[in-house]
Amino acid sequence: MANDQGRAENQQIKDKDLFECERGGPPKATTDQFKCGRCKQWKCTYYQLQTRSADEPMTIFVTCVNCNNHWKFC
């Protein structure tokens, strides 16, 4: 039974834990197909996931290896 501030802090902790969990996994193969908008490096990892209906294209999730910036392509 937390107030609004407590709920926000709990959500930040959950988000941080999820982020750390994903980063702690096995190393992924890198590619030079995507350029990071933040650090302008070409070293990124990516994966594809079907997030919408089957007749729509897959969503590509990209992570910069250098600065850990995340973005997606629909």
Secondary structure, DSSP 4 states (H G I P E B T S, - for coil): ---HHHHHHHHHHHHHHHHHHHHTS-----BSS---TTT----EEEEEE--S-TTSPPEEEEEETTT--EEEE-
